[in-house]
Amino acid sequence: PLYIPRPENAFILFRKDAVAKMRAAQAIASPDSEDGRVKGKKQRQADMSKSISKMWKELPPDERGRWEEMAAKIKREHEAKHPDYRYQPAR
């Protein structure tokens, strides 16, 4: 059988969005050099995850609800697309 990824939860959706915004801000702050690479030091994934986690915990309930709704919609779509899907973690 083909691998079916799990539907993304609210935090994962929030994190993807936050990472994209952080990278965009970093690219603006550090314009591309001649060779096409971003100048300056990139933020480590671990540090980025910590700051995003803190942002998530401090998110107002209405904003967090928006992410929960998006996740619920994605989950419904996933269930419709893959009705027999059951999460089976690798052992």
Backbone as CSV, one residue per row, in Angstrom:
resi,resn,N_x,N_y,N_z,CA_x,CA_y,CA_z,C_x,C_y,C_z
1,PRO,0.823,-1.204,0.000,0.000,0.000,0.000,0.865,1.266,0.000
2,LEU,0.317,2.300,-0.557,1.015,3.578,-0.605,1.033,4.230,0.764
3,TYR,2.059,5.023,0.995,2.159,5.760,2.250,1.186,6.932,2.217
4,ILE,0.384,7.041,3.241,-0.557,8.155,3.360,-0.126,8.986,4.567
5,PRO,0.271,10.228,4.345,0.684,11.056,5.478,-0.510,11.440,6.352
6,ARG,-0.230,11.666,7.616,-1.275,12.098,8.545,-1.720,13.511,8.188
7,PRO,-2.958,13.851,8.486,-3.379,15.240,8.264,-2.660,16.147,9.268
8,GLU,-2.348,17.338,8.837,-1.627,18.269,9.706,-2.544,18.804,10.794
9,ASN,-2.017,18.895,12.003,-2.809,19.461,13.092,-2.629,20.980,13.130
10,ALA,-3.330,21.630,14.036,-3.329,23.092,14.096,-1.923,23.653,14.326
11,PHE,-1.174,23.037,15.224,0.161,23.552,15.503,1.077,23.409,14.288
12,ILE,0.991,22.299,13.600,1.845,22.091,12.425,1.525,23.132,11.349
13,LEU,0.257,23.413,11.148,-0.128,24.446,10.178,0.418,25.809,10.602
14,PHE,0.284,26.113,11.889,0.787,27.375,12.430,2.300,27.456,12.258
15,ARG,2.980,26.354,12.555,4.440,26.329,12.465,4.908,26.546,11.026
16,LYS,4.257,25.874,10.074,4.627,26.051,8.670,4.505,27.513,8.252
17,ASP,3.414,28.134,8.674,3.182,29.536,8.344,4.231,30.430,9.011
18,ALA,4.508,30.166,10.270,5.478,30.976,11.011,6.883,30.837,10.424
19,VAL,7.266,29.634,10.046,8.590,29.415,9.450,8.694,30.176,8.128
20,ALA,7.650,30.107,7.327,7.658,30.823,6.044,7.809,32.327,6.269
21,LYS,7.094,32.847,7.259,7.190,34.282,7.557,8.576,34.648,8.085
22,MET,9.137,33.798,8.935,10.475,34.068,9.476,11.522,34.054,8.370
23,ARG,11.406,33.097,7.478,12.376,33.009,6.378,12.234,34.190,5.428
24,ALA,10.994,34.613,5.194,10.777,35.770,4.325,11.361,37.023,4.967
25,ALA,11.151,37.174,6.263,11.698,38.333,6.973,13.220,38.294,6.965
26,GLN,13.774,37.112,7.096,15.228,36.962,7.083,15.789,37.308,5.701
27,ALA,15.073,36.915,4.661,15.524,37.209,3.301,15.479,38.709,3.022
28,ILE,14.475,39.386,3.581,14.370,40.833,3.399,15.484,41.538,4.170
29,ALA,15.740,41.052,5.381,16.776,41.661,6.216,18.176,41.416,5.668
30,SER,18.354,40.291,4.992,19.662,39.934,4.431,19.507,39.685,2.939
31,PRO,19.611,40.725,2.133,19.416,40.545,0.687,20.372,39.514,0.101
32,ASP,19.948,38.944,-0.997,20.755,37.916,-1.665,22.107,38.469,-2.089
33,SER,23.092,37.629,-1.976,24.424,37.996,-2.446,24.509,37.673,-3.936
34,GLU,25.666,37.891,-4.507,25.834,37.647,-5.938,25.621,36.184,-6.311
35,ASP,25.964,35.269,-5.405,25.825,33.850,-5.729,24.425,33.314,-5.425
36,GLY,23.508,34.179,-5.018,22.121,33.769,-4.815,21.794,33.263,-3.429
37,ARG,22.787,33.206,-2.552,22.522,32.728,-1.194,22.218,33.898,-0.269
38,VAL,21.444,33.608,0.762,21.102,34.642,1.732,22.317,34.905,2.611
39,LYS,22.635,36.187,2.771,23.765,36.556,3.620,23.363,36.436,5.083
40,GLY,24.343,36.334,5.927,24.070,36.295,7.357,23.843,34.880,7.856
41,LYS,23.609,34.805,9.141,23.457,33.505,9.784,21.986,33.114,9.843
42,LYS,21.694,31.886,9.431,20.327,31.383,9.515,20.013,30.982,10.947
43,GLN,18.743,31.106,11.300,18.321,30.677,12.628,18.230,29.150,12.635
44,ARG,18.759,28.537,13.677,18.710,27.084,13.784,17.270,26.613,13.945
45,GLN,16.979,25.423,13.410,15.633,24.860,13.507,15.182,24.725,14.957
46,ALA,16.076,24.290,15.826,15.711,24.113,17.236,15.305,25.442,17.862
47,ASP,16.066,26.490,17.566,15.744,27.812,18.107,14.435,28.334,17.520
48,MET,14.262,28.078,16.233,13.042,28.504,15.565,11.835,27.786,16.184
49,SER,11.974,26.503,16.432,10.884,25.727,17.023,10.523,26.236,18.411
50,LYS,11.526,26.596,19.184,11.269,27.116,20.529,10.491,28.425,20.470
51,SER,10.905,29.312,19.589,10.214,30.599,19.508,8.800,30.433,18.950
52,ILE,8.629,29.530,17.998,7.295,29.292,17.439,6.396,28.641,18.483
53,SER,6.946,27.743,19.268,6.176,27.105,20.331,5.694,28.143,21.342
54,LYS,6.564,29.067,21.673,6.189,30.139,22.602,5.088,31.008,21.994
55,MET,5.224,31.317,20.704,4.199,32.110,20.016,2.853,31.382,20.051
56,TRP,2.885,30.073,19.831,1.660,29.265,19.823,0.984,29.303,21.192
57,LYS,1.777,29.161,22.229,1.228,29.155,23.588,0.637,30.505,23.971
58,GLU,1.166,31.573,23.403,0.696,32.919,23.720,-0.379,33.419,22.756
59,LEU,-0.758,32.592,21.800,-1.748,32.980,20.801,-3.114,33.195,21.453
60,PRO,-3.800,34.281,21.104,-5.141,34.502,21.653,-6.099,33.389,21.199
61,PRO,-7.097,33.074,22.010,-8.016,31.978,21.684,-8.692,32.109,20.314
62,ASP,-9.053,33.324,19.916,-9.714,33.475,18.617,-8.767,33.155,17.463
63,GLU,-7.515,33.561,17.582,-6.523,33.263,16.543,-6.211,31.766,16.523
64,ARG,-6.101,31.199,17.700,-5.834,29.762,17.795,-7.011,28.972,17.215
65,GLY,-8.210,29.472,17.454,-9.405,28.833,16.907,-9.392,28.792,15.391
66,ARG,-8.843,29.833,14.792,-8.742,29.872,13.326,-7.874,28.719,12.824
67,TRP,-6.763,28.475,13.518,-5.876,27.372,13.131,-6.542,26.023,13.389
68,GLU,-7.294,25.928,14.479,-8.013,24.685,14.793,-9.052,24.388,13.707
69,GLU,-9.737,25.433,13.239,-10.732,25.256,12.173,-10.073,24.783,10.882
70,MET,-8.929,25.375,10.560,-8.207,24.955,9.356,-7.796,23.488,9.463
71,ALA,-7.314,23.098,10.637,-6.893,21.711,10.849,-8.088,20.764,10.752
72,ALA,-9.224,21.178,11.297,-10.426,20.340,11.229,-10.874,20.164,9.782
73,LYS,-10.781,21.232,9.005,-11.154,21.159,7.588,-10.229,20.195,6.844
74,ILE,-8.943,20.314,7.109,-7.968,19.425,6.466,-8.218,17.978,6.885
75,LYS,-8.558,17.783,8.149,-8.827,16.428,8.631,-10.063,15.842,7.941
76,ARG,-11.113,16.657,7.790,-12.323,16.181,7.098,-12.010,15.805,5.650
77,GLU,-11.222,16.649,4.984,-10.837,16.357,3.603,-10.019,15.071,3.530
78,HIS,-9.133,14.898,4.491,-8.291,13.698,4.546,-9.163,12.458,4.753
79,GLU,-10.131,12.558,5.655,-11.031,11.427,5.918,-11.869,11.085,4.685
80,ALA,-12.290,12.106,3.945,-13.073,11.870,2.735,-12.214,11.214,1.646
81,LYS,-10.973,11.639,1.568,-10.058,11.120,0.556,-9.570,9.705,0.888
82,HIS,-9.383,9.456,2.177,-8.837,8.171,2.636,-9.728,7.603,3.744
83,PRO,-10.901,7.099,3.394,-11.850,6.650,4.427,-11.353,5.483,5.285
84,ASP,-10.474,4.674,4.763,-9.983,3.521,5.524,-8.672,3.803,6.253
85,TYR,-8.234,5.051,6.237,-6.953,5.400,6.852,-7.005,5.231,8.366
86,ARG,-5.983,4.598,8.888,-5.793,4.485,10.331,-4.327,4.770,10.600
87,TYR,-4.069,5.639,11.544,-2.683,5.954,11.877,-2.031,4.737,12.501
88,GLN,-0.905,4.342,11.933,-0.157,3.198,12.444,1.302,3.613,12.585
89,PRO,1.688,4.009,13.792,3.074,4.449,13.977,4.072,3.329,13.686
90,ALA,5.206,3.722,13.153,6.268,2.744,12.878,6.818,2.226,14.199
91,ARG,7.099,0.977,14.230,7.633,0.388,15.469,9.051,-0.044,15.286
